[in-house]
Amino acid sequence: MLMRGVVRGSIWSGCLGGLAMAACLFGALPALALDGIVEKKVFEMPSYTTTSGGTIKNVRIGWESYGKLNEAKDNVILVTHFFSGSSHAAGKYKADDAAPGYWDSIIGPGKPLDTDKYFIISSDTLVNLSPKDPNVVTTGPASINPDTGKPYGMSFPIVTIQDFVNVQKALIDSLGIKTLQAVMGGSMGSLQAFEWGADHPEMVKRVIAAIGGPETDPFLIGWLNLWAAPIKLDPNWNNGDYYGKAEPKAGLTEALKLVTLQARHWKWADAAFGRKWAEDGKDPKAAMGNQYAIEAWLDKAAAGRAAVSDANHFLYLVKANQTFVTGNGGSLEDGLAKIKAPVLLIPSADDLVFPPDRNMRPLKDRLEKQGNTVEYTESITSTLGHLDGVVNIGKAGDTIAQFLAK
């Protein structure tokens, strides 16, 4: 059962989110900053019942906003985040942060998501990957179960993309918002956007989905299984019972290496590293410990990301993504039929996670056949693969702005 929550605000210092978070996982990224300082707020629910019937008490998720909510409360755009992301979609928490939020290039005054016109809101999901990040507020396996006084661990209920949406809906309701001009997200964020469109067709005026698909296909389910495998093979994982003990840092780091590489593309690897050695004079053929440059980079990038992540949260996110079908039912057709809003699809040409030929191109045809207005742009092309949908979303900026204006 959903219960109305309360909103409490607090300002968090430091920046491990947004583009800085992506830089830690994926490497250095360009940065343009939204003017002004972003305030991190906290939404709380006394209790939430999951789609599978589990109960989570004392639910807390972080959220932030950009722009001003108008008197009618009808100028709202909800931005939903990707697997390793957070609510930090734009701006900075303090002036000297290393980088702004991940979609700062399209959020701000005069930008496609124009904060002079729209009130942009974004929230951390349940089981967010990064509960150790001081700028993330989430409830998940690492949270304290009030019934036991100990972390939930693997006793935390299984959650779905629909559960993420349900908690976001409770946040939106608490603010008195009845209409969303758009729900927009990238990767796992696009899964949430599709789910919003299916679950609340009377409320969502537009769905904007970047680098994602309407369901998780069998091949991606298999890849997600591989992402999770190193954690489960780490003896410190101990079936999820590691809080207060040695954590499965090695397994988590290897898992994040898999995510990092699949989110890129071989064009990037060729250009950035080629077959260079990690260290001069240390030929990888000469000793088992000698590495190629790309190996050393993956080790460093994943280790930095693992420092703020939690292994159990990673596994719960994998499960939520594996089980996704728009509408949270058994039939994709039934789920898509619930979406009434116009849809903008933004693939990345070289995406290895959600290849356009497998996901967004067929989806365009399916939605058009059922009578939806659909726009499709292949303007995001570069060498970063899946990650282009985060780093180079600005290439689709004009299309996004025009879609919102209709």
Secondary structure, DSSP 8 states (H G I E B T S, - for coil): -----EEEE----S--SHHHHHHHHH--------SSB---EEEEEEEEE-TTS-EEEEEEEEEEEES---TTS--EEEEE--TT--S--SSBSSTT-SS--TTGGGEETTSSEETTT-EEEEE--TT-S-TTSTT----STTSEETTTTEE-GGGS----HHHHHHHHHHHHHHTT---BSEEEEETHHHHHHHHHHHH-TTTBS-EEEES--SB--HHHHHHHHHHHHHHHHSTTTGGG--TTS---HHHHHHHHHHHHHHTS-HHHHHHHTTT-BSSTT--TTT-TT--BHHHHHHHHHHHHHHTT--HHHHHHHHHHHHT-BTTSSS-HHHHHHT--S-EEEE-BTT-SSS-TTTTHHHHHHHHHHTT--EEE---B-SSSGGGHHHHTGGGGHHHHHHHHH-
